[in-house]
Amino acid sequence: MNPSDGLVFRTRRFSSEVGALHFTFEGYIYNPLDYAWPAHELYLRTYVHQGAGVLMLGMNPGPFGMAQTGVPFGEVHAVRGWMGIEVAVRKPEREHPARPIVGFAITRSEVSGQRLWGLMQERFGTAQRFFSDHAVMNYCPLVFVDPGKTGKNIVPEKLPKPEREALEAVCDGYLADVIDFIQPKFLVGIGKYAEAKLQAVVRTLALGAKEPRVLSVLHPSPGNPQANAGWGTKVSEQLQEAGVW
């Protein structure tokens, strides 16, 4: 069996597990591991490899990135032009009028993905070179969209505690299996939330001498004031100082 088959099977189970959870959230919940599965599967098979030295972890999909393309931090120009991924994306069962899923026809860029993949393209050139020793995943696959007129993104931290804990338990289990599959030397949280999740999961794995180092880098979101000037330079310095690059 191809090693990717096991990861693909586990990810399909992960999608089913989060899909079976009950939420009292009154807005819209998108699961791109469902409606954008062909794109995500292609990403996993092409770019998530055993033995990559660095696993970078985001929080959950952005409305103009992974929610549309099925790829973590999935800014459409980077996914199509740099990674060479473009496949049909279905519609979710329910969608907010202000946040329609149009897949690769999306005309709006996701700033976080634009910054992340722009840095990697600048430093590594090709996607193949970057992903030969790096993997990028998200902790939570779900998008929570506020029911209000603007359809703003709601982070999982805002869910009622019992529902958030149930979601995190499922996400922790998947993350543990991804770490076991890749066996990286470094776990890099893209933002402090992701770093905390990595630390919590690593504690449960009891890897001993093989335990990877956990750290974080500045999140590229435009909602983070520190990221809006020289994000790429700052993150490069963080990774160089940590010995990752």
N, C-alpha and C positions, 0 to 999 in steps of 0.2 A: 504493500500500500504506500502511495506517495505520502510523505510526512504532512503535506498540506491538507490531505483528506481528513485527518484527525482534527485539525484546527477548524476546518470548514464545518464538520459535523458538530463540533462543540459549539461553534458560533450559532448554528441553526438552533441548537437546544437552548442557548442563551436567549435568542430572540423569542422562542416559545415561552421561556420562563418569565421574562419581563412582560410578555403579552398576557400572561395568565394572572398577573397581579391586579388587585383591586385598588382603584384610586377614587377618592371623593372629589378630586380636582374637577372644577366645573368647566374648565376650558377644553382645549383640543390637545390630544396626545398623538404625536407622530412617532412611528417606529421605522426608521429607514432600513433596519436589518430585515424588514418584511417587504415593504413596497419597492425598495431600491436594492433588493438582495443580489441580483445579477452583477451590479457594479461593485458591491462590497465583496462578493465572492471573488471576483476578478482581482480586486485589490489584495485580498488575503493570499491568493495563490501566486500572484506576481511579486508582491513586495514584502510579505511578512515571512521571514526565514528563521529556521533554527540556527542558533549560534551567533546571531547578531549581538554585538557588544553593548548596544544601547537601546533601551526601550523607553520611548517618550510617551507620556500619558496626558491626554486632555481630559476635560470634564464631561461635556455632553455636546451633541451636535448643535451647530449654529443654523439659523433658519435659512441662510443663503449659501451654506456650505454643505456639510454632510446631509442635512435634511433634503437637499436637492440631488446631490451626486452619489450619496452612499459611501463616501470616502472621508475619513477623519480630516478635519480642517479643510473640507473639500471645496475650496475655491475653484470655480468651474474652469478658468483658464489654465490653472496649474494641473488640474486633474486631466483635462483633455489634452493640453499642449505639452506638458512636461512628463506626465505619467503615461500618456497614451491610452487613457481609459475613457470610453464614451459608449454607453449602452442605454437602452430604453429603460425608463423609470415609470412605474405605475403610480396611480393616485392612492393616497391613504383612504380609509373608509370615510373619515370626516376631516374636512380641512377648513381652516379659518378663511373667510373671504379675503382678508388682507395678507394671508400667508399661503397662497396656493402653491402646490408642488408642481413645478413644470420641468423638473429634471435638468437636463443639459441645455435646455432652452433658456435657463435663467440668465438675465442680462445684468443682474446686480452682483458685484463682487463681495465676497466675505473678507473683511479686512484682516481678521486673525489668520485665515488661511493664506491670504496674499502675503502677509508678513512672514509667516512660518516657511512656506514653500519658496518664497523669494529668497530668503536667506540660504536655504539649502541648495537652491539652484546656483546662487552666486558662489557658494563655497565649494560645492561638489561637482557642479556642471550637470551631469546626467542624473536622472532618477535612479538608474541602475547602480551608479557608484554610491550614492547616498544610502540606498536601502541595502546595499551589501553588508553594512555593519550597523544599520539603524532600523528600528521599527517604530511606527507611530500608531497608537490606538487611542480610543476614548474609554473612559471609565463607565459611563452610563450611555446607552444607545438611544434613549428617549428624548424627544423634544416636547416641552410643556409650553403651550401657547395660551396666553391670557385671553379670556373670552371677550375682552373689551375691543373697542373699535380698532385700535392700533395693532392688536395681536402681538404684544411684546413677549419676549422670551422670559420664561420663569425658570430659575435655576432649581435643581432638585432639592437643594438645601431648604427651600421655602415650603416644601410639602409638610403635612402633619407628621409629627415624629414617628408614630407607628408605621405609617406608609413609607416614609423615607427609610426607616430601618429595614423594612422588608425588601425594598428596592436595593438598598446597599448590600444586604446579605447575598442577593443574587449576583450583583455586580462584583462583589468580593470573590465569590466562588469562580466566576469566569476569569477575573484578573489573575487569581492564583494559578489557574490552568494555563493562561497565556504566558505567565512568567516561567512556569515549568516547561512549556513548549520551547520558548526562545532561549532560556537560561542566559540572560544578559549579565554583564559585569556592572552596568550602571542602569539605574532606574531614575528617570528624569521626569518629575512632575512639571507640567506646563501650568504653572501657578501653584499656590500653596495648598489649595483644596486637593489637587491631584497628588501632591507630595504626601499629604497626610494619609490619603487612601493607600498609597504605595507602602508607606511605613507600617500601617496597620496590617496589611495583608502579608508583608514580609515577616512580621512577628509571628504569624500563624504557621509559616512554612518551616521554621526551624532548620534552616539550610546550613548552619554552622559556618565552616570556613568558606563555603561557596556562596555565602550571603552577598548579594549585590549591594553596592553603595547606593543610597537613596539621596537625592537632592532635588532642588527645584530651580526653574528659571522664570524670568519675568513673563507673565501672560501677555500675549500680543493683542488682546482685546482693546479696541479704541475706548472702551469704558474704563480702562486703566490709565490714568494720566501719565504714569511713568513710561508707558509703552509708546506714547505718541511722538517721541523724538528719539531717534537713534536706537530703536528696539533691537535691530540686528546686531549692532555693535555691542550693546549691553549684554545680550545673550551670548554672543561669541566670547566675550570676556569672562562671563560666568562659567561657561563650559571649559574654557582654557584653564581658568584658575582651579577648577575641580579635577582637572586631569582627564576629562572626557575627550577633549579635542587637543 
